[in-house]
Amino acid sequence: MSIGMLLGWELVLTALFLFTIFIATRRGTPANLAPFAIGGFLFVAHLVDAHLGD
């Protein structure tokens, strides 16, 4: 993969990560959900991104 494509994937994953944080921490969602949603997304994003970087 080219460097530009990897940078694009990083931007997409970062935007999705921020979206996950904003949704998980907004008013009305259970307080116990946020750590699992954020941690789960971060885990999956690292799994996806590690394979793209090789």
Helices and strands as residue ranges (DSSP letters): H 3-24, H 33-52
